Amino acid sequence: MTLAFAPETVTLPTGHFIAGAYVEGPAAIEVQAPSDGRVLAAIPCADAEMVDRAVRAAREALKASGWAGWQPRARLKALHAWADLIEAEAPRLAQLEAICSSRPIRQVIEGDIRVTAEQIRFFAEFADKEGGDLVPTGAGSVGFIAAEPYGVIGAITPWNFPISMAGWKFGPALAAGNAVVLKPSEMTPFSTLYMAELSVKAGIPAGLINIVLGDGPVTGNAITGHPGIDKVSFTGSTRAGSAIMENIARHDIKPMTLELGGKSPQVVFADADLDRAADCLARGILPNAGQFCVAGSRMIVQREIADALMEKLTARFAAERPAATWDDPAGFSPIISERQLNRIDGIVRAAREQGAELICGGTRFDRQGSYYQPTLIAGVTETNPAVTEEIFGPVATFQTFGTEEEAIALASHPTYGLCAGLHSRDLSRTMRMIGALQAGTVWVNRYGRSLDHILPTGGWKSSGLGKDLGREAFLANRRTKSVLIDL
């Protein structure tokens, strides 16, 4: 069955979603389809007053509904009902995401929506299974650690996986008893709005989820600087994360979770399964046209197998063919905007000017829309911009090494430490490398997350603070209070 659709047949929500209802505002930002450049709609940009309205709605909903005081099992059931409804509404959700993003319709339905629903269910299970702790104290007294929700979580999500990233924020925050004010990317807002609408239909009290549309400088700053926001959770670039930290410090002191940029290495030793390694390396850069923070964009390969592996990779890169996100079967994804495509191309050009060798790709596809060819670059030094810059596109560098020490030196990045891939059948070497790699996540003989949701994700260095996913994400949405009682 084909999932293809015509963009002009899709009705788009274009207002803020506050207290369970859409709130219109003056059109300020055009939303375009990267697949062909058409203007889809214009959305409002929430100013400080509109953000304040959303924060007040969240606080009023928390108080009126008593959400934090619900029986934990009741919160769990409401979140499960929402996850069920997300899956039931997959066709419309997928169209709302695919129409304006880089995500092909089939991948959204078969991947993103299914995974997001499961993540919400995963976090819902913590509602009645995670509490405080009774701690040992002296005779005649009782000590315990009480866990409480923060209140209102201010969340900002990126454009590359709108549904999934919204699930990362909503799931743990709501399960822990909080309300959320979320700003989706102004380039991909529609599916997040519909998720919020479905939450009310599923029985989650109106106002616990509020969506404000807008850009970073206006709306994002208003959220992170608002005194009624108790914690901030952000996924996006390191540059934007730094600006958020500065804005929070300027207005208040509050906790934050920041999942930021990456420039992740994939290290391949000569004893690795070559075909499996080639699949992992390609899977680490080609999906979503390389537009994901954990992209394995630095390929670091032992010299004995370098030529054979490069041949396999070149064949995989050359086989990709672009297609609009509303087509089925899916093709290679578009770059989210012409501006981003030009930035990618500029870094590739700068890399070549500094002596890099272009193995394949290196230009846009010859068709309508913002499509860039999968690109492989060799002969780069550690200061080449293709190595130092997070490109956020289908561009990978290929470097070679001889010894384990050389591999560690090449894998280390001065700025980023989000993820790393390691390919070897030598267990002792693998354990040494895991300890040496400077990254918040290390994948061995694979590249990418599993569907277990229990492993947290988060970076070292300038790749972020705190963790998303896993038990850690739930705990990060609660604060603790130490209590000591003399009997």
C-alpha positions in Angstrom: 0.0 0.0 0.0 1.4 3.4 -1.0 1.5 6.1 1.6 2.2 8.9 -0.9 0.0 12.0 -0.6 -0.5 15.4 -2.3 0.7 18.3 -0.1 -2.1 20.5 -1.2 -4.7 18.1 0.3 -3.3 18.5 3.9 -5.0 20.9 6.3 -2.4 22.5 8.5 -2.8 23.8 12.1 -1.2 27.3 12.2 -2.0 28.7 15.7 -0.5 28.4 19.1 -2.1 25.6 21.3 -2.8 27.0 24.8 -5.0 25.6 27.5 -6.4 23.0 25.1 -7.4 25.4 22.3 -5.8 27.0 19.2 -4.9 30.6 19.6 -4.4 32.6 16.4 -1.9 35.3 15.9 -0.6 37.5 13.1 1.2 35.5 10.4 4.9 36.2 10.8 7.0 33.2 9.7 6.6 31.3 6.4 6.9 27.5 6.5 8.4 26.0 3.4 8.6 22.5 2.1 12.3 21.5 1.5 11.2 18.9 -1.0 10.2 21.5 -3.6 10.5 25.0 -2.0 6.8 25.7 -1.9 5.4 28.0 0.8 3.0 25.8 2.9 1.7 28.3 5.4 2.6 31.2 7.7 2.6 30.9 11.4 2.7 33.5 14.3 5.7 34.3 16.4 4.9 34.2 20.1 6.1 37.3 22.0 6.8 37.5 25.7 3.1 38.2 26.4 2.0 35.1 24.5 4.6 33.0 26.2 3.4 34.4 29.6 -0.1 33.4 28.7 1.1 29.8 28.0 3.0 29.6 31.2 0.0 30.9 33.2 -2.2 28.3 31.5 0.3 25.6 32.5 0.3 26.7 36.1 -3.5 27.0 36.3 -3.9 23.5 34.7 -1.5 22.0 37.3 -3.4 23.5 40.1 -6.9 22.9 38.8 -6.3 19.3 37.7 -4.1 18.3 40.6 -2.0 16.4 38.0 1.0 16.1 40.3 -1.2 14.6 43.0 -3.0 12.1 40.8 -2.7 8.5 41.7 0.5 7.6 39.8 -1.4 4.8 38.1 -3.9 7.3 36.8 -1.1 9.4 35.2 0.3 6.2 33.7 -3.1 5.3 32.1 -3.6 8.8 30.7 -0.2 8.7 29.0 -0.8 5.2 27.7 -4.1 6.4 26.2 -2.2 9.3 24.5 0.4 6.9 23.1 -2.4 4.7 21.7 -4.1 7.7 20.1 -0.8 8.9 18.5 -0.5 5.5 16.9 -4.1 5.5 15.8 -3.6 8.9 14.2 -0.3 8.0 12.5 -1.5 8.8 8.9 -2.4 12.4 9.7 0.6 12.9 12.1 3.0 11.6 9.5 1.6 13.8 6.7 1.9 16.9 9.0 5.5 16.0 9.7 6.6 14.9 6.2 5.1 17.9 4.4 7.5 20.4 5.9 10.5 18.3 7.2 13.2 16.1 5.8 11.4 12.9 7.0 9.9 10.7 4.3 6.3 9.7 5.0 6.9 6.0 5.3 9.8 6.5 7.7 7.7 8.7 9.9 4.9 6.1 10.1 7.0 3.0 10.5 9.7 4.6 12.6 9.2 7.9 14.3 5.6 7.6 15.4 5.9 4.0 16.6 9.1 4.8 18.5 7.6 8.0 20.1 4.5 6.1 21.2 6.7 3.5 22.9 8.9 6.2 24.5 5.8 7.8 26.1 4.7 4.4 27.4 8.2 3.8 28.7 8.2 7.0 30.7 4.6 6.5 31.8 5.8 3.3 33.6 8.0 5.4 35.9 5.0 7.2 37.3 4.1 4.4 39.7 7.5 2.8 40.1 9.8 5.7 41.0 9.4 7.5 44.3 11.5 8.8 47.2 13.9 6.8 49.4 13.9 6.0 53.1 17.4 6.4 54.3 19.2 5.0 57.4 19.5 7.4 60.3 20.1 7.2 64.0 17.6 5.6 66.4 14.8 7.9 67.3 14.6 9.6 63.9 13.4 9.0 60.4 15.1 10.3 57.3 13.7 10.2 53.8 14.2 11.8 50.4 11.0 13.1 48.9 10.8 13.5 45.0 8.6 16.2 43.6 7.9 17.6 40.1 9.5 20.9 39.2 6.2 22.5 38.0 6.4 23.9 34.5 9.1 22.6 32.1 10.1 24.9 29.2 11.1 22.8 26.2 12.5 23.7 22.8 12.8 21.1 20.1 14.8 21.0 16.8 13.4 20.6 13.2 15.1 17.3 12.3 12.8 14.8 14.2 9.8 16.9 15.4 7.6 14.1 16.7 10.4 12.1 18.3 12.0 15.2 19.9 8.6 16.3 21.3 8.2 12.8 22.8 11.6 13.1 24.5 10.3 16.2 26.3 6.7 15.4 27.0 7.1 11.8 28.2 9.3 12.2 31.2 8.0 15.6 32.2 4.4 14.6 32.3 5.1 11.2 33.9 6.9 13.0 36.7 3.9 15.3 37.3 4.9 18.5 35.4 3.3 20.7 32.8 5.1 21.7 29.6 5.4 24.8 27.5 7.1 23.7 24.3 8.4 25.6 21.3 8.8 23.4 18.2 11.1 24.6 15.4 9.4 27.3 13.2 10.4 25.1 10.2 8.5 22.0 11.4 5.7 22.9 13.8 2.6 21.1 12.5 3.0 17.5 13.9 3.8 18.8 17.4 0.6 20.9 17.4 -1.4 17.8 16.5 0.3 15.8 19.2 -0.8 18.4 21.8 -4.4 18.3 20.4 -4.4 14.5 20.8 -3.2 14.7 24.4 -6.4 16.4 25.4 -8.5 13.9 23.5 -6.7 11.2 25.4 -7.7 12.6 28.8 -4.6 14.5 29.7 -6.0 17.8 31.3 -6.0 20.7 28.9 -3.2 23.2 29.7 -0.7 20.6 30.8 0.7 20.8 27.3 1.0 24.2 25.6 2.7 24.9 22.3 3.9 28.3 21.4 5.1 28.9 17.8 8.0 31.2 17.0 11.7 31.6 16.5 14.6 31.4 18.9 15.5 35.0 19.4 12.0 36.1 20.4 10.0 33.1 21.5 12.8 30.9 22.7 14.3 33.7 24.8 10.9 34.4 26.3 10.6 30.8 27.4 14.1 30.3 28.9 14.0 33.7 30.6 10.5 33.4 32.0 10.4 33.3 35.9 7.5 30.9 35.7 9.5 28.3 33.9 11.0 26.0 36.5 13.4 24.0 34.3 14.5 24.2 30.7 15.0 21.3 28.3 16.6 22.0 24.9 17.8 19.9 22.0 19.7 21.7 19.2 23.0 23.3 18.3 25.8 24.0 20.6 25.7 27.7 19.6 22.0 27.9 20.6 22.6 26.0 23.8 25.2 28.5 24.8 22.8 31.4 24.2 20.2 29.6 26.3 22.6 29.2 29.2 23.5 32.9 29.0 19.8 33.9 28.9 18.9 31.8 31.9 21.8 33.1 33.9 20.8 36.7 33.0 17.3 36.2 34.3 17.4 33.5 37.0 19.1 30.4 38.2 17.3 27.2 37.1 18.2 23.7 36.1 18.5 22.8 32.4 19.0 19.7 30.2 20.9 20.5 27.0 21.4 17.9 24.2 23.7 19.7 21.8 25.8 19.3 18.7 28.2 16.4 17.8 31.0 15.5 15.5 31.0 11.8 16.2 33.8 9.4 15.1 33.3 5.9 13.8 36.6 3.9 14.4 37.1 0.8 12.4 39.9 -1.7 13.2 41.2 -4.2 10.6 39.7 -7.2 12.4 36.1 -5.8 12.1 33.4 -7.5 9.9 34.0 -5.3 6.9 30.4 -5.5 5.4 28.8 -4.9 8.7 31.2 -1.9 9.4 30.3 -0.5 6.0 26.6 -0.7 6.7 27.1 1.0 10.1 29.2 3.8 8.7 26.7 4.4 5.9 23.8 4.2 8.4 25.6 6.8 10.6 25.5 9.5 7.9 23.0 8.8 5.1 19.6 8.7 6.9 17.8 12.0 7.0 20.6 13.3 4.8 22.9 13.4 7.8 20.7 15.8 9.6 20.9 14.3 13.1 23.1 15.2 16.1 24.6 11.8 16.5 25.7 11.5 12.9 28.9 9.5 12.6 30.5 12.0 10.3 34.2 11.2 11.0 35.2 7.8 9.7 38.5 6.7 11.1 39.8 3.5 9.6 42.8 1.3 10.0 45.1 1.5 7.0 45.0 -2.2 6.1 41.3 -2.1 5.2 41.0 1.6 4.2 40.8 1.0 0.4 38.3 -1.9 0.6 36.1 0.0 3.0 36.2 3.2 1.0 35.1 1.2 -2.1 32.1 -0.2 -0.3 31.1 3.2 1.1 31.4 4.9 -2.2 29.1 2.4 -3.8 26.5 3.0 -1.0 26.8 6.8 -1.3 26.4 6.7 -5.1 23.3 4.6 -4.9 21.2 7.2 -3.2 18.4 8.9 -5.2 16.4 11.8 -3.9 12.6 11.9 -3.6 10.0 14.3 -2.1 9.1 13.4 1.5 5.5 12.8 0.4 6.5 10.2 -2.2 6.5 6.5 -1.6 8.7 4.6 -1.8 11.0 6.9 0.0 14.2 8.4 -1.5 17.1 10.4 -0.1 16.0 13.2 2.2 16.1 16.9 1.3 18.1 19.4 3.3 15.8 21.3 5.5 16.3 24.7 3.8 18.3 26.4 1.0 20.2 28.3 3.7 21.4 25.1 5.3 22.2 23.6 1.9 24.4 26.6 1.1 26.1 26.3 4.5 26.9 22.6 3.8 28.2 23.4 0.4 30.3 26.2 1.7 32.1 23.9 4.3 32.7 21.3 1.5 34.3 24.0 -0.7 36.4 25.4 2.2 37.6 21.8 3.0 38.7 21.3 -0.6 40.4 24.7 -0.7 42.4 23.5 2.3 43.6 20.4 0.5 40.9 17.8 1.1 40.3 15.2 -1.6 36.7 14.8 -2.8 35.9 11.1 -3.2 32.3 11.4 -4.2 29.4 13.9 -4.1 30.3 17.5 -3.3 27.4 19.3 -4.9 23.6 19.4 -4.9 21.4 17.0 -6.8 20.1 18.3 -10.2 16.4 18.6 -9.3 13.9 20.9 -7.7 14.2 21.1 -3.9 17.0 21.3 -1.4 18.9 18.1 -2.1 22.6 17.6 -1.5 24.6 14.6 -2.7 26.1 12.2 -0.2 29.7 13.3 0.1 32.9 11.6 1.2 36.1 13.6 1.8 39.6 12.2 2.4 43.0 13.7 2.9 41.9 16.0 5.8 43.9 17.3 8.7 42.6 17.8 12.2 42.1 21.6 11.5 40.2 21.1 8.2 36.7 22.6 8.6 35.1 19.3 7.4 36.6 17.8 10.6 36.1 20.6 13.0 32.6 21.9 12.0 29.3 20.1 12.7 28.0 20.2 9.1 24.6 18.7 9.8 24.4 17.2 6.3 25.3 14.1 4.3 29.1 14.8 4.5 31.6 12.5 6.1 35.4 12.6 6.4 37.6 9.6 5.9 40.9 9.4 7.9 43.3 6.5 8.4 45.4 5.3 11.3 48.0 2.6 12.2 48.0 2.1 15.9 45.4 2.2 18.7 47.0 5.4 20.0 46.6 7.1 16.7 42.9 6.0 16.5 42.3 7.6 20.0 44.0 10.8 19.0 42.0 11.1 15.8 38.7 10.2 17.5 39.1 13.0 20.2 37.5 16.2 19.2 38.4 19.6 20.9 34.7 20.7 21.0 32.3 17.8 20.8 31.8 14.5 22.7 28.3 13.3 21.9 28.7 9.8 20.5 31.2 7.4 19.1 31.1 4.2 17.1 33.7 1.4 17.4 34.1 -1.6 15.2 36.3 -4.5 16.3 36.1 -8.2 17.2 38.9 -7.9 19.8 37.2 -7.6 23.2 40.3 -6.4 25.1 40.9 -3.6 22.6 37.2 -2.8 22.6 37.2 -2.3 26.4 40.3 -0.1 26.3 38.8 2.0 23.5 35.5 2.4 25.4 37.5 3.9 28.3 39.5 6.2 26.0 36.8 7.6 23.8 35.5 11.0 25.0 31.8 10.6 24.4 28.6 10.3 26.3 27.6 7.2 24.3 29.7 4.5 22.6 28.2 2.0 20.2 30.2 -1.1 19.4 29.7 -3.0 16.2 26.5 -1.0 15.5 25.7 2.7 15.1 22.5 4.1 16.6 20.1 3.7 19.5 18.1 0.6 20.2 14.3 0.5 20.9 14.8 -0.3 24.5 14.7 3.4 25.6 16.5 2.5 28.9 19.9 3.8 27.9 20.3 7.6 28.5 21.7 9.9 25.9 23.7 13.0 26.4 27.1 14.5 25.6 30.4 15.4 27.1 32.2 18.7 26.5 30.2 21.2 24.4 27.8 18.4 23.4 25.5 19.1 26.3 24.5 18.9 30.0 22.3 16.2 31.6 20.6 13.3 29.9 17.5 12.5 27.8 15.9 9.1 27.6 16.4 6.4 30.2 15.6 6.5 33.9 17.9 9.5 34.1 15.4 11.6 32.0 12.6 10.9 34.4 14.7 11.7 37.4 15.8 14.9 35.7 12.2 16.1 35.7 11.9 15.8 39.5 13.6 17.6 42.3 14.4 16.1 45.7 13.7 17.3 49.3 15.6 15.8 52.2 13.5 15.3 55.3 14.7 14.4 58.9 12.1 13.7 61.6 12.9 13.3 65.3 10.3 10.9 66.8 
